[in-house]
C-alpha cells in the first residue's frame, strides 16, 4: 500500500457517494495548487493523465 492510498480511501469513504463535475474538480485542483504551490507539478501530471485517459495514441 502506498502512503497516498490512505488519502484516497478517506476520499472514497467520505465523499464516494457524491457526484461532481470535472469543472468542479478542476476548480478544487486550482485552489489546492494556490494554497500548496509545491504540489503544482504532481497536480499538473494528474490533471493531464485524467484528461488523456481515452486517448488511443497514448496506449
LUMLUMDREN-2810 file (N, C-alpha, C; in Angstrom, 1 decimal):
<atoms>
<atom><aa>X</aa><ch>A</ch><at>N</at><xx>0.8</xx><yy>-1.2</yy><zz>0.0</zz></atom>
<atom><aa>X</aa><ch>A</ch><at>CA</at><xx>0.0</xx><yy>0.0</yy><zz>0.0</zz></atom>
<atom><aa>X</aa><ch>A</ch><at>C</at><xx>0.9</xx><yy>1.2</yy><zz>0.0</zz></atom>
<atom><aa>X</aa><ch>A</ch><at>N</at><xx>0.6</xx><yy>2.2</yy><zz>-0.9</zz></atom>
<atom><aa>X</aa><ch>A</ch><at>CA</at><xx>1.3</xx><yy>3.4</yy><zz>-0.9</zz></atom>
<atom><aa>X</aa><ch>A</ch><at>C</at><xx>0.7</xx><yy>4.4</yy><zz>0.1</zz></atom>
<atom><aa>X</aa><ch>A</ch><at>N</at><xx>1.5</xx><yy>5.3</yy><zz>0.6</zz></atom>
<atom><aa>X</aa><ch>A</ch><at>CA</at><xx>1.1</xx><yy>6.3</yy><zz>1.6</zz></atom>
<atom><aa>X</aa><ch>A</ch><at>C</at><xx>-0.2</xx><yy>7.0</yy><zz>1.1</zz></atom>
<atom><aa>X</aa><ch>A</ch><at>N</at><xx>-0.2</xx><yy>7.3</yy><zz>-0.3</zz></atom>
<atom><aa>X</aa><ch>A</ch><at>CA</at><xx>-1.4</xx><yy>8.1</yy><zz>-0.8</zz></atom>
<atom><aa>X</aa><ch>A</ch><at>C</at><xx>-2.7</xx><yy>7.3</yy><zz>-0.8</zz></atom>
<atom><aa>X</aa><ch>A</ch><at>N</at><xx>-2.6</xx><yy>5.9</yy><zz>-0.6</zz></atom>
<atom><aa>X</aa><ch>A</ch><at>CA</at><xx>-3.8</xx><yy>5.1</yy><zz>-0.6</zz></atom>
<atom><aa>X</aa><ch>A</ch><at>C</at><xx>-4.7</xx><yy>5.5</yy><zz>0.6</zz></atom>
<atom><aa>X</aa><ch>A</ch><at>N</at><xx>-4.1</xx><yy>6.0</yy><zz>1.7</zz></atom>
<atom><aa>X</aa><ch>A</ch><at>CA</at><xx>-4.9</xx><yy>6.4</yy><zz>2.9</zz></atom>
<atom><aa>X</aa><ch>A</ch><at>C</at><xx>-5.7</xx><yy>7.6</yy><zz>2.5</zz></atom>
<atom><aa>X</aa><ch>A</ch><at>N</at><xx>-5.2</xx><yy>8.5</yy><zz>1.8</zz></atom>
<atom><aa>X</aa><ch>A</ch><at>CA</at><xx>-5.9</xx><yy>9.7</yy><zz>1.4</zz></atom>
<atom><aa>X</aa><ch>A</ch><at>C</at><xx>-7.0</xx><yy>9.4</yy><zz>0.4</zz></atom>
<atom><aa>X</aa><ch>A</ch><at>N</at><xx>-6.7</xx><yy>8.5</yy><zz>-0.5</zz></atom>
<atom><aa>X</aa><ch>A</ch><at>CA</at><xx>-7.7</xx><yy>8.1</yy><zz>-1.5</zz></atom>
<atom><aa>X</aa><ch>A</ch><at>C</at><xx>-8.8</xx><yy>7.3</yy><zz>-0.8</zz></atom>
<atom><aa>X</aa><ch>A</ch><at>N</at><xx>-8.5</xx><yy>6.4</yy><zz>0.1</zz></atom>
<atom><aa>X</aa><ch>A</ch><at>CA</at><xx>-9.5</xx><yy>5.7</yy><zz>0.9</zz></atom>
<atom><aa>X</aa><ch>A</ch><at>C</at><xx>-10.4</xx><yy>6.7</yy><zz>1.7</zz></atom>
<atom><aa>X</aa><ch>A</ch><at>N</at><xx>-9.8</xx><yy>7.7</yy><zz>2.3</zz></atom>
<atom><aa>X</aa><ch>A</ch><at>CA</at><xx>-10.6</xx><yy>8.6</yy><zz>3.1</zz></atom>
<atom><aa>X</aa><ch>A</ch><at>C</at><xx>-11.5</xx><yy>9.4</yy><zz>2.1</zz></atom>
<atom><aa>X</aa><ch>A</ch><at>N</at><xx>-11.0</xx><yy>9.8</yy><zz>1.0</zz></atom>
<atom><aa>X</aa><ch>A</ch><at>CA</at><xx>-11.8</xx><yy>10.5</yy><zz>0.0</zz></atom>
<atom><aa>X</aa><ch>A</ch><at>C</at><xx>-13.0</xx><yy>9.6</yy><zz>-0.4</zz></atom>
<atom><aa>X</aa><ch>A</ch><at>N</at><xx>-12.7</xx><yy>8.4</yy><zz>-0.7</zz></atom>
<atom><aa>X</aa><ch>A</ch><at>CA</at><xx>-13.8</xx><yy>7.4</yy><zz>-1.1</zz></atom>
<atom><aa>X</aa><ch>A</ch><at>C</at><xx>-14.8</xx><yy>7.2</yy><zz>0.0</zz></atom>
<atom><aa>X</aa><ch>A</ch><at>N</at><xx>-14.3</xx><yy>7.0</yy><zz>1.2</zz></atom>
<atom><aa>X</aa><ch>A</ch><at>CA</at><xx>-15.2</xx><yy>6.8</yy><zz>2.3</zz></atom>
<atom><aa>X</aa><ch>A</ch><at>C</at><xx>-16.1</xx><yy>8.0</yy><zz>2.7</zz></atom>
<atom><aa>X</aa><ch>A</ch><at>N</at><xx>-15.5</xx><yy>9.2</yy><zz>2.6</zz></atom>
<atom><aa>X</aa><ch>A</ch><at>CA</at><xx>-16.2</xx><yy>10.4</yy><zz>3.0</zz></atom>
<atom><aa>X</aa><ch>A</ch><at>C</at><xx>-17.1</xx><yy>11.0</yy><zz>1.9</zz></atom>
<atom><aa>X</aa><ch>A</ch><at>N</at><xx>-16.7</xx><yy>10.8</yy><zz>0.6</zz></atom>
<atom><aa>X</aa><ch>A</ch><at>CA</at><xx>-17.4</xx><yy>11.5</yy><zz>-0.5</zz></atom>
<atom><aa>X</aa><ch>A</ch><at>C</at><xx>-17.7</xx><yy>10.6</yy><zz>-1.6</zz></atom>
<atom><aa>X</aa><ch>A</ch><at>N</at><xx>-17.5</xx><yy>9.3</yy><zz>-1.4</zz></atom>
<atom><aa>X</aa><ch>A</ch><at>CA</at><xx>-17.7</xx><yy>8.4</yy><zz>-2.5</zz></atom>
<atom><aa>X</aa><ch>A</ch><at>C</at><xx>-19.1</xx><yy>8.3</yy><zz>-3.1</zz></atom>
<atom><aa>X</aa><ch>A</ch><at>N</at><xx>-20.1</xx><yy>8.7</yy><zz>-2.4</zz></atom>
<atom><aa>X</aa><ch>A</ch><at>CA</at><xx>-21.4</xx><yy>8.7</yy><zz>-2.9</zz></atom>
<atom><aa>X</aa><ch>A</ch><at>C</at><xx>-21.8</xx><yy>9.9</yy><zz>-3.7</zz></atom>
<atom><aa>X</aa><ch>A</ch><at>N</at><xx>-20.9</xx><yy>11.0</yy><zz>-3.6</zz></atom>
<atom><aa>X</aa><ch>A</ch><at>CA</at><xx>-21.2</xx><yy>12.2</yy><zz>-4.3</zz></atom>
<atom><aa>X</aa><ch>A</ch><at>C</at><xx>-20.9</xx><yy>12.2</yy><zz>-5.8</zz></atom>
<atom><aa>X</aa><ch>A</ch><at>N</at><xx>-21.6</xx><yy>13.0</yy><zz>-6.6</zz></atom>
<atom><aa>X</aa><ch>A</ch><at>CA</at><xx>-21.3</xx><yy>13.1</yy><zz>-8.0</zz></atom>
<atom><aa>X</aa><ch>A</ch><at>C</at><xx>-20.8</xx><yy>14.6</yy><zz>-8.2</zz></atom>
<atom><aa>X</aa><ch>A</ch><at>N</at><xx>-19.7</xx><yy>14.8</yy><zz>-8.9</zz></atom>
<atom><aa>X</aa><ch>A</ch><at>CA</at><xx>-19.2</xx><yy>16.1</yy><zz>-9.1</zz></atom>
<atom><aa>X</aa><ch>A</ch><at>C</at><xx>-18.9</xx><yy>16.2</yy><zz>-10.6</zz></atom>
<atom><aa>X</aa><ch>A</ch><at>N</at><xx>-18.8</xx><yy>17.5</yy><zz>-11.1</zz></atom>
<atom><aa>X</aa><ch>A</ch><at>CA</at><xx>-18.4</xx><yy>17.7</yy><zz>-12.4</zz></atom>
<atom><aa>X</aa><ch>A</ch><at>C</at><xx>-16.9</xx><yy>17.8</yy><zz>-12.5</zz></atom>
<atom><aa>X</aa><ch>A</ch><at>N</at><xx>-16.4</xx><yy>17.7</yy><zz>-13.7</zz></atom>
<atom><aa>X</aa><ch>A</ch><at>CA</at><xx>-15.0</xx><yy>17.9</yy><zz>-13.9</zz></atom>
<atom><aa>X</aa><ch>A</ch><at>C</at><xx>-14.6</xx><yy>19.4</yy><zz>-13.8</zz></atom>
<atom><aa>X</aa><ch>A</ch><at>N</at><xx>-15.6</xx><yy>20.2</yy><zz>-14.0</zz></atom>
<atom><aa>X</aa><ch>A</ch><at>CA</at><xx>-15.3</xx><yy>21.7</yy><zz>-13.8</zz></atom>
<atom><aa>X</aa><ch>A</ch><at>C</at><xx>-15.1</xx><yy>21.9</yy><zz>-12.3</zz></atom>
<atom><aa>X</aa><ch>A</ch><at>N</at><xx>-16.0</xx><yy>21.3</yy><zz>-11.5</zz></atom>
<atom><aa>X</aa><ch>A</ch><at>CA</at><xx>-15.8</xx><yy>21.4</yy><zz>-10.0</zz></atom>
<atom><aa>X</aa><ch>A</ch><at>C</at><xx>-14.5</xx><yy>20.9</yy><zz>-9.6</zz></atom>
<atom><aa>X</aa><ch>A</ch><at>N</at><xx>-14.1</xx><yy>19.7</yy><zz>-10.1</zz></atom>
<atom><aa>X</aa><ch>A</ch><at>CA</at><xx>-12.8</xx><yy>19.1</yy><zz>-9.7</zz></atom>
<atom><aa>X</aa><ch>A</ch><at>C</at><xx>-11.6</xx><yy>20.0</yy><zz>-10.2</zz></atom>
<atom><aa>X</aa><ch>A</ch><at>N</at><xx>-11.7</xx><yy>20.6</yy><zz>-11.4</zz></atom>
<atom><aa>X</aa><ch>A</ch><at>CA</at><xx>-10.7</xx><yy>21.4</yy><zz>-11.9</zz></atom>
<atom><aa>X</aa><ch>A</ch><at>C</at><xx>-10.5</xx><yy>22.7</yy><zz>-11.0</zz></atom>
<atom><aa>X</aa><ch>A</ch><at>N</at><xx>-11.6</xx><yy>23.2</yy><zz>-10.5</zz></atom>
<atom><aa>X</aa><ch>A</ch><at>CA</at><xx>-11.5</xx><yy>24.4</yy><zz>-9.6</zz></atom>
<atom><aa>X</aa><ch>A</ch><at>C</at><xx>-10.9</xx><yy>24.0</yy><zz>-8.3</zz></atom>
<atom><aa>X</aa><ch>A</ch><at>N</at><xx>-11.3</xx><yy>22.8</yy><zz>-7.8</zz></atom>
<atom><aa>X</aa><ch>A</ch><at>CA</at><xx>-10.7</xx><yy>22.4</yy><zz>-6.5</zz></atom>
<atom><aa>X</aa><ch>A</ch><at>C</at><xx>-9.2</xx><yy>22.2</yy><zz>-6.6</zz></atom>
<atom><aa>X</aa><ch>A</ch><at>N</at><xx>-8.7</xx><yy>21.6</yy><zz>-7.8</zz></atom>
<atom><aa>X</aa><ch>A</ch><at>CA</at><xx>-7.3</xx><yy>21.4</yy><zz>-8.0</zz></atom>
<atom><aa>X</aa><ch>A</ch><at>C</at><xx>-6.6</xx><yy>22.8</yy><zz>-8.1</zz></atom>
<atom><aa>X</aa><ch>A</ch><at>N</at><xx>-7.2</xx><yy>23.8</yy><zz>-8.8</zz></atom>
<atom><aa>X</aa><ch>A</ch><at>CA</at><xx>-6.6</xx><yy>25.1</yy><zz>-8.8</zz></atom>
<atom><aa>X</aa><ch>A</ch><at>C</at><xx>-6.5</xx><yy>25.7</yy><zz>-7.4</zz></atom>
<atom><aa>X</aa><ch>A</ch><at>N</at><xx>-7.5</xx><yy>25.6</yy><zz>-6.6</zz></atom>
<atom><aa>X</aa><ch>A</ch><at>CA</at><xx>-7.5</xx><yy>26.1</yy><zz>-5.2</zz></atom>
<atom><aa>X</aa><ch>A</ch><at>C</at><xx>-6.3</xx><yy>25.4</yy><zz>-4.5</zz></atom>
<atom><aa>X</aa><ch>A</ch><at>N</at><xx>-6.2</xx><yy>24.1</yy><zz>-4.6</zz></atom>
<atom><aa>X</aa><ch>A</ch><at>CA</at><xx>-5.2</xx><yy>23.3</yy><zz>-3.9</zz></atom>
<atom><aa>X</aa><ch>A</ch><at>C</at><xx>-3.8</xx><yy>23.8</yy><zz>-4.3</zz></atom>
<atom><aa>X</aa><ch>A</ch><at>N</at><xx>-3.6</xx><yy>24.0</yy><zz>-5.6</zz></atom>
<atom><aa>X</aa><ch>A</ch><at>CA</at><xx>-2.2</xx><yy>24.5</yy><zz>-6.0</zz></atom>
<atom><aa>X</aa><ch>A</ch><at>C</at><xx>-2.0</xx><yy>25.9</yy><zz>-5.5</zz></atom>
<atom><aa>X</aa><ch>A</ch><at>N</at><xx>-3.0</xx><yy>26.8</yy><zz>-5.5</zz></atom>
<atom><aa>X</aa><ch>A</ch><at>CA</at><xx>-2.8</xx><yy>28.1</yy><zz>-5.0</zz></atom>
<atom><aa>X</aa><ch>A</ch><at>C</at><xx>-2.4</xx><yy>28.1</yy><zz>-3.5</zz></atom>
<atom><aa>X</aa><ch>A</ch><at>N</at><xx>-3.0</xx><yy>27.1</yy><zz>-2.8</zz></atom>
<atom><aa>X</aa><ch>A</ch><at>CA</at><xx>-2.6</xx><yy>27.0</yy><zz>-1.3</zz></atom>
<atom><aa>X</aa><ch>A</ch><at>C</at><xx>-1.3</xx><yy>26.2</yy><zz>-1.1</zz></atom>
<atom><aa>X</aa><ch>A</ch><at>N</at><xx>-1.0</xx><yy>25.4</yy><zz>-2.1</zz></atom>
<atom><aa>X</aa><ch>A</ch><at>CA</at><xx>0.2</xx><yy>24.5</yy><zz>-1.9</zz></atom>
<atom><aa>X</aa><ch>A</ch><at>C</at><xx>1.0</xx><yy>24.5</yy><zz>-3.2</zz></atom>
<atom><aa>X</aa><ch>A</ch><at>N</at><xx>1.7</xx><yy>25.6</yy><zz>-3.5</zz></atom>
<atom><aa>X</aa><ch>A</ch><at>CA</at><xx>2.4</xx><yy>25.7</yy><zz>-4.8</zz></atom>
<atom><aa>X</aa><ch>A</ch><at>C</at><xx>3.5</xx><yy>24.6</yy><zz>-5.0</zz></atom>
<atom><aa>X</aa><ch>A</ch><at>N</at><xx>4.0</xx><yy>24.0</yy><zz>-4.0</zz></atom>
<atom><aa>X</aa><ch>A</ch><at>CA</at><xx>5.0</xx><yy>22.9</yy><zz>-4.1</zz></atom>
<atom><aa>X</aa><ch>A</ch><at>C</at><xx>4.4</xx><yy>21.7</yy><zz>-4.8</zz></atom>
<atom><aa>X</aa><ch>A</ch><at>N</at><xx>3.1</xx><yy>21.6</yy><zz>-4.9</zz></atom>
<atom><aa>X</aa><ch>A</ch><at>CA</at><xx>2.4</xx><yy>20.4</yy><zz>-5.5</zz></atom>
<atom><aa>X</aa><ch>A</ch><at>C</at><xx>2.0</xx><yy>20.7</yy><zz>-6.9</zz></atom>
<atom><aa>X</aa><ch>A</ch><at>N</at><xx>2.4</xx><yy>21.8</yy><zz>-7.5</zz></atom>
<atom><aa>X</aa><ch>A</ch><at>CA</at><xx>2.0</xx><yy>22.2</yy><zz>-8.8</zz></atom>
<atom><aa>X</aa><ch>A</ch><at>C</at><xx>2.3</xx><yy>21.1</yy><zz>-9.9</zz></atom>
<atom><aa>X</aa><ch>A</ch><at>N</at><xx>3.5</xx><yy>20.6</yy><zz>-9.9</zz></atom>
<atom><aa>X</aa><ch>A</ch><at>CA</at><xx>3.8</xx><yy>19.6</yy><zz>-10.9</zz></atom>
<atom><aa>X</aa><ch>A</ch><at>C</at><xx>3.1</xx><yy>18.3</yy><zz>-10.7</zz></atom>
<atom><aa>X</aa><ch>A</ch><at>N</at><xx>2.9</xx><yy>17.7</yy><zz>-9.5</zz></atom>
<atom><aa>X</aa><ch>A</ch><at>CA</at><xx>2.1</xx><yy>16.5</yy><zz>-9.4</zz></atom>
<atom><aa>X</aa><ch>A</ch><at>C</at><xx>0.7</xx><yy>16.7</yy><zz>-9.8</zz></atom>
<atom><aa>X</aa><ch>A</ch><at>N</at><xx>0.1</xx><yy>17.8</yy><zz>-9.4</zz></atom>
<atom><aa>X</aa><ch>A</ch><at>CA</at><xx>-1.3</xx><yy>18.1</yy><zz>-9.8</zz></atom>
<atom><aa>X</aa><ch>A</ch><at>C</at><xx>-1.4</xx><yy>18.3</yy><zz>-11.3</zz></atom>
<atom><aa>X</aa><ch>A</ch><at>N</at><xx>-0.5</xx><yy>18.9</yy><zz>-11.9</zz></atom>
<atom><aa>X</aa><ch>A</ch><at>CA</at><xx>-0.5</xx><yy>19.1</yy><zz>-13.4</zz></atom>
<atom><aa>X</aa><ch>A</ch><at>C</at><xx>-0.4</xx><yy>17.7</yy><zz>-14.0</zz></atom>
<atom><aa>X</aa><ch>A</ch><at>N</at><xx>0.5</xx><yy>16.8</yy><zz>-13.5</zz></atom>
<atom><aa>X</aa><ch>A</ch><at>CA</at><xx>0.6</xx><yy>15.5</yy><zz>-14.1</zz></atom>
<atom><aa>X</aa><ch>A</ch><at>C</at><xx>-0.7</xx><yy>14.7</yy><zz>-13.9</zz></atom>
<atom><aa>X</aa><ch>A</ch><at>N</at><xx>-1.3</xx><yy>14.8</yy><zz>-12.8</zz></atom>
<atom><aa>X</aa><ch>A</ch><at>CA</at><xx>-2.6</xx><yy>14.1</yy><zz>-12.5</zz></atom>
<atom><aa>X</aa><ch>A</ch><at>C</at><xx>-3.6</xx><yy>14.6</yy><zz>-13.5</zz></atom>
<atom><aa>X</aa><ch>A</ch><at>N</at><xx>-3.8</xx><yy>15.9</yy><zz>-13.6</zz></atom>
<atom><aa>X</aa><ch>A</ch><at>CA</at><xx>-4.8</xx><yy>16.5</yy><zz>-14.4</zz></atom>
<atom><aa>X</aa><ch>A</ch><at>C</at><xx>-4.6</xx><yy>16.1</yy><zz>-15.9</zz></atom>
<atom><aa>X</aa><ch>A</ch><at>N</at><xx>-3.3</xx><yy>16.1</yy><zz>-16.3</zz></atom>
<atom><aa>X</aa><ch>A</ch><at>CA</at><xx>-3.0</xx><yy>15.7</yy><zz>-17.7</zz></atom>
<atom><aa>X</aa><ch>A</ch><at>C</at><xx>-3.3</xx><yy>14.2</yy><zz>-17.9</zz></atom>
<atom><aa>X</aa><ch>A</ch><at>N</at><xx>-3.0</xx><yy>13.4</yy><zz>-17.0</zz></atom>
<atom><aa>X</aa><ch>A</ch><at>CA</at><xx>-3.3</xx><yy>12.0</yy><zz>-17.1</zz></atom>
<atom><aa>X</aa><ch>A</ch><at>C</at><xx>-4.8</xx><yy>11.7</yy><zz>-17.2</zz></atom>
<atom><aa>X</aa><ch>A</ch><at>N</at><xx>-5.6</xx><yy>12.4</yy><zz>-16.3</zz></atom>
<atom><aa>X</aa><ch>A</ch><at>CA</at><xx>-7.0</xx><yy>12.3</yy><zz>-16.4</zz></atom>
<atom><aa>X</aa><ch>A</ch><at>C</at><xx>-7.6</xx><yy>12.8</yy><zz>-17.7</zz></atom>
<atom><aa>X</aa><ch>A</ch><at>N</at><xx>-7.1</xx><yy>13.9</yy><zz>-18.2</zz></atom>
<atom><aa>X</aa><ch>A</ch><at>CA</at><xx>-7.6</xx><yy>14.5</yy><zz>-19.4</zz></atom>
<atom><aa>X</aa><ch>A</ch><at>C</at><xx>-7.3</xx><yy>13.5</yy><zz>-20.6</zz></atom>
<atom><aa>X</aa><ch>A</ch><at>N</at><xx>-6.2</xx><yy>12.8</yy><zz>-20.6</zz></atom>
<atom><aa>X</aa><ch>A</ch><at>CA</at><xx>-5.9</xx><yy>11.9</yy><zz>-21.7</zz></atom>
<atom><aa>X</aa><ch>A</ch><at>C</at><xx>-6.2</xx><yy>10.5</yy><zz>-21.6</zz></atom>
<atom><aa>X</aa><ch>A</ch><at>N</at><xx>-7.0</xx><yy>10.1</yy><zz>-20.6</zz></atom>
<atom><aa>X</aa><ch>A</ch><at>CA</at><xx>-7.3</xx><yy>8.7</yy><zz>-20.3</zz></atom>
<atom><aa>X</aa><ch>A</ch><at>C</at><xx>-7.8</xx><yy>7.9</yy><zz>-21.6</zz></atom>
<atom><aa>X</aa><ch>A</ch><at>N</at><xx>-8.6</xx><yy>8.6</yy><zz>-22.4</zz></atom>
<atom><aa>X</aa><ch>A</ch><at>CA</at><xx>-9.2</xx><yy>7.9</yy><zz>-23.5</zz></atom>
<atom><aa>X</aa><ch>A</ch><at>C</at><xx>-8.5</xx><yy>8.1</yy><zz>-24.8</zz></atom>
<atom><aa>X</aa><ch>A</ch><at>N</at><xx>-7.3</xx><yy>8.8</yy><zz>-24.8</zz></atom>
<atom><aa>X</aa><ch>A</ch><at>CA</at><xx>-6.5</xx><yy>9.0</yy><zz>-26.0</zz></atom>
<atom><aa>X</aa><ch>A</ch><at>C</at><xx>-6.0</xx><yy>7.6</yy><zz>-26.4</zz></atom>
<atom><aa>X</aa><ch>A</ch><at>N</at><xx>-6.3</xx><yy>7.2</yy><zz>-27.7</zz></atom>
<atom><aa>X</aa><ch>A</ch><at>CA</at><xx>-5.8</xx><yy>6.0</yy><zz>-28.2</zz></atom>
<atom><aa>X</aa><ch>A</ch><at>C</at><xx>-4.3</xx><yy>6.0</yy><zz>-28.5</zz></atom>
<atom><aa>X</aa><ch>A</ch><at>N</at><xx>-3.8</xx><yy>7.2</yy><zz>-28.8</zz></atom>
<atom><aa>X</aa><ch>A</ch><at>CA</at><xx>-2.4</xx><yy>7.4</yy><zz>-29.2</zz></atom>
<atom><aa>X</aa><ch>A</ch><at>C</at><xx>-1.4</xx><yy>7.1</yy><zz>-28.0</zz></atom>
<atom><aa>X</aa><ch>A</ch><at>N</at><xx>-1.9</xx><yy>7.2</yy><zz>-26.8</zz></atom>
<atom><aa>X</aa><ch>A</ch><at>CA</at><xx>-1.1</xx><yy>7.0</yy><zz>-25.6</zz></atom>
<atom><aa>X</aa><ch>A</ch><at>C</at><xx>-0.9</xx><yy>5.6</yy><zz>-25.2</zz></atom>
<atom><aa>X</aa><ch>A</ch><at>N</at><xx>-1.6</xx><yy>4.7</yy><zz>-25.9</zz></atom>
<atom><aa>X</aa><ch>A</ch><at>CA</at><xx>-1.6</xx><yy>3.3</yy><zz>-25.5</zz></atom>
<atom><aa>X</aa><ch>A</ch><at>C</at><xx>-0.5</xx><yy>2.5</yy><zz>-26.0</zz></atom>
</atoms>
